[in-house]
Amino acid sequence: FSPACHQFTPAGVRALAAAGWFRNLRALTLHDLPDAAARELFGRPGPFPRLHSLDLTQSLYAEATWRAFAASKAFPNLKSLALDGTDLSRGEFAA
């Protein structure tokens, strides 16, 4: 599932998460997902039991959002995580 994410809101993430098919995805691409929507997704209590590939390429999230992702138990079978072009330091380690 590779939606155009730049206009997603936390309410939109909640609506998708309520759909049974969304929890059964095996691959998810979330380019340009806004910070608040990402935090909502990463903070979801229910797991994505079949998700094995997550692409967060070129994501720029606040530290709290990355911490929510790191602490998340929503992705128990994740095998591939794409972070190409992602600045996890929010520019703190720029050359």
N, C-alpha and C positions, 0 to 999 in steps of 0.2 A: 504494500500500500504506500503510494508516494503522492500525497496530496500537496497542493500549493498551500503552504502553511502560514504565510506571512500575515494573514488576517485572522488566524485562529485566536479564540479567546478562551479563558478558563471554562466558561459555560459550554463552549463548543467541544472542548476536551471531555467534559463531563457527559455530554450527549453522546459522543462517540464511545466513550467507555461503557455506557449503558447498553450498547448494542452487543449482542452475543458474538457476532462475527468478528468484532474488533479485538476481543480478548483472544480469539483463536488465530490471529495473524502469525505468520512465521517470519516475515521480513517487514520492516517498517523504516521508511525514509522520512526524516523530519528536517529538511533544510529550511532555514528562515522561520522556524517556530518561535514566536515571541516568548520572552522570558517568563511572563506570568502563566502562559499556557503550558510551557515546559515544566514549570514548578508544579502545576496541577497534575500533569501526567506522571511525573516522577514521584509525587506524593501519594498516588493511588494505593489504597491498601490491597486491592486484589491483584494477583499476579497475571502476567501474560505467559501462561504455561508452555505455549508452543513457539514463542518468539525466539529465534536463534540469531537473527541479524538485525542490528539497529544502526542506522546511519544518521549521525548528527554532524555531518560535514559542515564546516563554516558556521558553526553555532557560536554565539557570543552571549553567554549567560552570566548573571550575577553569581557571586561566590555561593550565596545561599541556595541557588538552583543547582549548582554542581554538587554541593553537599547533599542536597536532597536526592540527586541521582546516585551518588556514591553510597548513601544509606538505604536506598530503595531495595526492597525484596520483591519488586514487581517483575523482575526479569530473571527467574531462576535457571533458565536454560540458555542464556545468552552465550553464544560462541564467537560472534563477530561484532565488533564495535568500530565503526568508521568515524574518525575524528579529524580527517584531513582538513587543513586550513583552519582548525579551531584554536582559538587563543584561550587556553584555560587560565592564564594569568591576568586576563583583562588588561594587557599591555604592560604589566609590571616588570616583565622580563624582556621587553623589547630591546633590540640592539641599538 
